[in-house]
């Protein structure tokens, strides 16, 4: 007999333990856990009885950050349906690839995406699509949620951002999400008064992990449909919010809008992910007493895997920190575990790490070595075990035999007072093999020679960009990761002002 791990139905258990505790605030509406469970169960009945979704089936989800989107995700859990999380910023062709790749049984969509959903209809089995308003308006019929959840069953499939090549569907089990939440609580601590502001997309692991933590911890989510730095700064100043998840681009906007008044004493954690952050920005946060917890994680690790506390940031500026309690990591250099301060590929393992990619046997074999997941990221650990993430292996620039990390150059450029943000890629060079090229979003008039002089005083000569392109904005995906392949396409299209 197989030994499967079961836990009580997570949402049902939470509604039983703390029924009157607030679970969700969205705009002017608030719901307790008892109310959330009631809505999610009713919607699950509708999905099963009216739309014929069965336990173990897959539903594509095309939603925004709204209370209806939140209820849908929990209803799918109650119905035992795997949610295939679709990025609502993708093109039709990109969405079509993902729904065909996973062979979804249905597509559930927010009304805003009505046109896209109907364009995709013929790519879905039995052309089975329906909107959130249809789910909400129908009577669910008789439905009893499962008493337990099998922890190894797949809760969600989220596609990697596809910054290089075709995206892959990451299989995330209830067990992965559970241990991600447990690891985070052991690291960040947990208070009865915690309220997590969620302005990152629910369809992304950064947002979905907040939803899961809310259920497991019994913690309120303040859900925002979009990121608005003025609105969010006001909330953080007024009190009531204790934690927020951001990426560097979001934090930069918050800082620019913040002014002299600091955040309320309730606020205890700015969880910063999405790649290496510019040191100048971290120093500004330190000066303004903003409690930044740098973190490193990915879709494949069900959110954060490594975190650096504000106390350690005083002496470990630029580090992502140490692994969460249930997690392990090591650096692999030339096929062996590296010693301290030696750069190599970051490998991770733990109960929050995915079992693999959907229908990608070749990628799965290449991604795992002796139980360790190879992240594709380059970094090193210092002699105390703190991790420093340098860049993606695929983004590495090799110029004249020297390794050049775009993130290092971007961090220097971000410190220039006239530069809002910058992205760096490799361009071919007859003399050096590759050379760095910088794409810059400027706040005021600026020339390449000024930027070059700024870089020369802060970077080794071979790291100074050879090309400078001034553009209106950097291309980013829904999780605010820089799309370097799109920068290369800009050169082909000529959509910039080149200045050498």
N, C-alpha and C positions, 0 to 999 in steps of 0.2 A: 504493500500500500504506500502511495506517495505521501510524503510529509509536506503538506501545504500549510503556510502560516495564515491564520485568519485573525482579524481584529473586529470589534464591533463596528457596525456602520458608522463612519466617522461623524457625519452631520447629525444623524439620529442620536448618537451618544452625546454630542455636544449640546443638542437641544434638550436632552434629558438632564444633563448636569447643570447647565446654566441657562434655563429657558428664557429668563427675563433680561439677560445681559444683552447689551446692544451689539449687533453683529455688523451692520452695514449702515453707513450714511452716504446718500447720494443726493446732491443738491439739497432740497428741503425735506426729503423723505428719509426716515430711519426705520430699521427693522431689528427686532430681537432675534435670537437664534431660534426660538420657537416659531416665530413668524416666517423666518427664512426656510426652515424645514417644511413647514406647511405648504409654502409656495412651490418649493423644489419638488416635493412629493406629488403635488397636483400636476405640475408640468410634466413630471416623469410619467404619470398616468396618461397624459395626453400623448406624449411621444410614443408610448407603448400601444395604447388602445386606439388612438385616432390616426397616428402616422406609421404604425406597424414597425417601429424600431424594436429590435430584439436584443436581449442580453448578448454581448459579444460582438455586436455589429459596430460599424464605424460611421460617424457623422462628421462631415466637414462643417466647420464653424466659422462664419464670416460676420464678426460682430465688432462693436465699439465698446469703450468703457462706459457702460450704462448699467442701471440696476437690472434691466431685462437680460443683458448679456451675462451678468453675474448669476442670475437665477438659472439661466440656461445651462451654464457649466455645471452647476450643482445638480440640476435635474438629470443631466446626462450621467453623472455619477450614480444617482439613485436608480436609474434605469439600467445600469451596468453597460452603458454604451461608451465606447472609446471616442474621445473628442480629437479630431484632426484639426489642429489649430491653424487657421489660415490668416496670413498677414494681410490686413485690409489695404495696405499700400502697394501691393503687388499688381503687376499688369495682368490682363486676362490670360495671356499665354503662360505666365508664371503660375497663376492659380490653377489653370487647366492641367499643367504638368503635375502639380501636387495632388489634385483630386484623382487624376488617372493613376498616378504612382501608387496611391494607397487604396484604389478601388472603393471609394466611400459608398456607403449604402444610401446616403441622403446628404443634402446640404441645407443647413439652417442659417438664415441670414437676417441681418438687420435691414430694415426697410430702405436705409440709405444706399444699400448695395443691391437693390432690386434689379437694376439693369444688368449688372455683372452676373448676378445669380441666374437670370434667364438666359444670358449668353452661354453660361456654363451648363445649362440644363441637359443638353444632349450628351454631355460627357459623364453624366451620372447614371448609375444603374436605375432603370425604370423612370428616368427623368424625375427623380424624387426630390423635390425642393419645397421648402415652406419657410415662411417668415416668422420672426419672433411674435409679431402681433397675432398671427394665426394660432400659434401655440397658446398664447395668453387668453385668446377669446373662446377657445373650445373647452368643453367639459371633459375632464380627464377620464372619468369612469372609475371603476374599482381598480385600485392598485395598492399593493402592500410592498414597501421597500424591503430589500433584503436585510436580515438581522445582522449579517456579517459581510465583510469585504475580504476577498482573497487578495492578499497583499502583493502577490506576484502577477496579478492580472494587470493588463495595460490600461492605465487611466487616460493618458494623453499621448499623441504623436505630434511633435513639434519639429518643423523643418529648420535645419541650420540655415544661417543667413545667406549662404551661397556666395560669400565674398570671392571665392574661387571655385569655378566649376559648378556643376548642377547641385542644388541643395539635396540633403539627405534627411529622411524622416527619423528622428530620434525617438526610440521607444522609452516611455517613462511609466514605470509601474507605480502603484500606490505605495509600495515599499520605498521606492526612490524618493517620492515626495515626502513620505513620513520621516525618513532619516534626514532629509534636507532640513525639515522643520526642527527636528530634535537637535541636530548639529548647530543650527543657527541659534536656538534658545540657549544651549549650553555656552555658546560663545558671547552672545550679546546680552544675556540675562533676560528675565521675563518679569514683568510687573502687572498687577491687576489693572492698573490704570493705563497700560499701553494702548496707543491708538496709532495705527500704521496708515499714513497717507499714501495712496496708490495713484500716481499719475503716469505710470509706465503701463504699456499695453497688457491687458489680460491675456491676449493671445500669445504673448511672449513669456518666457520662463520667469523673468523678473516680476511680472504682474501675477501670473498664475501661482507662483510660490507664495505670494502674500495672501492670496485667497486660501491656500491650503494651511498656511500658518494660522490664519484667523480661526479656522475650524478646530485645528488641533490645540491651539493655545486658549481659545475662548476670547479672542481679541477683536476689537472693532476695526473695520476698514473704513477710512474716509476715501471714497472713490471719486476720482476726477475724470471727466470725459477726455480732457486734453491737458497738456502741460502749459500753464500760464504763470510765468514767474512772478508777476505782480500779485495775482490771487493767492498763490502758494506762499509767497513771502508774508502776506498778510495773515494767513492761517498760522504759520510758524511763529509769528510775533504775538498773536492773540492768545496762544496757549491751547491746550487740548490735544495737540498732536505731539507724539513722542518720537516717532521714527518715520523716515521717508527714504525711499530708494531712488537714486539718481545715477546718471552717467555724467561724464565730464562736461559734455556740451550743456546739459541741464544745469549743473552746478555753476558753470561759468555765467549763465544767464541770471541765475539767482543772485550771484555775487554782484553782478553789474547793476541789478535793480535794488539791492538791499539798502543802500544808504548807511547812515550812521547807527541807527537803532538796531540792536542785536535781537536774537531770537528769545522767546519766552523760556523761562527756567524749566518748564515741562519738557522741552525738546532735548532729547538725549543722544540721538543717533542719526547722522547723515550717512547712509550706507551707499558707498560710491563704488560702482562697478563699471563694466563696459570697456575695459582696457586701461593701460597705463595712463595716469593723470599727470599733467604738467606740474613740475615741482613748484613753479611760481604760484600756481593756484592753491596748492596745498599750504604753502607758506602764508598766503593771504588768509586762508581759513584759520590757520593757527593764530594769526594776529587778531582775527575777529572772534576768536573763541568759539568757533563752530566745530562741534564734535564729529569729525569725519572718521568713519571706519572704512578704510580702503578694503576692497574685497576682490577676489579673483574667482571666477566661476564661469560656467558655460551651460548651454542647453543640455549637453551630455552629462553634466554633474547635477542636474536639477536645481540650478542656481548656485549660490556661493559655496566655495570649497575651501578657500583660504581667506582669512580676514586679519586686518591689522587694527588694533585699538588706538584711540587717540593718545593714550599714555605712551605706547611704543613709537608712535609717529614722531615724537620729539627726538628720538635717537635713530629711528629707522625710516626717515623720510624717503619716500619712493618705493618702499617695500610693500608687497601685498599682504605680508604677515605670515602666520603659521596655519597649518591645516586645522579645520574644525575637528572636534574630538573623535568622531567616528571615521575620520578620513586619513589617508596616508598619501605622501607624494615623494618622488625622488627625481633626480636629474640624470638623464641618460646621455653619456658622451661616448661616441664611438662604440656603441653597443654595450657599454658597461656603466654601472652606477658611478656618477661623478663624485669627486671629493668637494669640500667646501670651496666656494668662489670660482668653480669651473663651470663654464656655460655649456648648456646642452638642452635637449628636449625635455619638457616637463611631462612626467608620467604620473597618473593618479590611480588610486583604487579606494573602494569603500562602498557601503550599501546604498549610497545616493547616486552612484555611477550607472549609467544606462547599460543594459545588457547588449545593446547594439543598435544598428540602423535597420529600418524596415526594408526587407527585400534587397539587401545590399551585402551579399555574402563576401564578396571580394574586399569591400571596404571594412567589413567586420574583422576579417582575418588580418588585414594590414594594421588595424587600429589597436589590437590587443596583443600583448606579449607577456606570457606567463601570468595572466590575470591582471596585468597593468594596462590601463588605457593611455594611449599616446595622444596627447592633446594637440600636437602640431605647433605648440608655442615654445619659444626659446626663453630660457631664464637660468638663474642660478640660486643656490642657497648659501647664505653666509655661514660663518662658523657657529652661529647660534641657531641655525635652521630657518631663518627668515627667508622667504621667497622674494626674489626680484624678477618680475616679468619684463623681458626686454622687447619682444615682438613676436609676430607670427613667423614661423619658419619660412612660409611661402612668401613673406614680404621682405625677407632679408636681402640687402643689397651687398653684392661682393664687388668692390671697386679696387682694382689693382691688387687683388689677393687679400684685402682687408674686409672684415665684416662691418657693415654699416647698418644700424638699426633705425628705420624711419621714425619710430616713436621717440628716440633720443633727440633727433633733429626737430621734430614737431614740438617737443617740450621746450626747447630753446626758442624756437620761433614764437611760441605762445607767450613767452615772457616779454616780447617786444611791445611797448605801449600802444603802437599803432596797428597791431595785428590782432584781429578778433579770433581767428583760428587758422590752422594750416594743415595740409596733408602732404606727405612726401612719398614718392615712388621712385623706382629705378628706371632709367632710360639707357638704351644701349650706347656704348662708346667704343670707338675703334681703338682708342689708346688705353682705356682702363677696363674694358669689358662692360662695366656698368657705372653710372654716376647718379647721384641723387638729383631729383628735380622737385621743387617745392611749389605747391599751389596755395596761394595766400588770399584770405579774405581780410581786407584792410578796413580800418575805421576812418582813416583820413589819408590824404595824399602821401604816397610812399614810393620810393624807387628801389630797383633791384640792388643798386650799388649800396644804398643805405642798409638794406637787409644783409647783404653779403658782409659788409664791415661788422655788423652786429654779430653775425655768426662766427666770423674769423676770430673774434676775441673770446669765444666761448666753446668752439669746437676745433678738433684737429683738422688740418687742411683738407684731408681726403673726405671728411664728413660734410664739408660746406657744399651746399647745392650748386650745381653748375647752371641750372635753369630755374627761372622764377616766372610763375604764371599768376596773374592777378585775376581772380574770379569773384562772382557775386556770392556764391555759397558753395559749401562742400557737399558732394552727394553722400547721403547716409541712408541706411536702412531703418526699419521701424524701431530697432533697438539702439539707434544712434551710432552704430558702428560705421566707420568710414569705408566707403566702397572704392577701393583703389583701382579696381578694373574700370570703373566709370571715369576716373581721372585720366586713364590712358585713352579712353574713347574721346574725351574732351580735346586731346591733342589732335586726334584724327579729324574731328569736326571743326577745330579752330575756334571753340567757344571761350575765348579768353583774350586778355591783353598780355602778350609775351613781352618780357623785359629781361634782358640779359646784362 
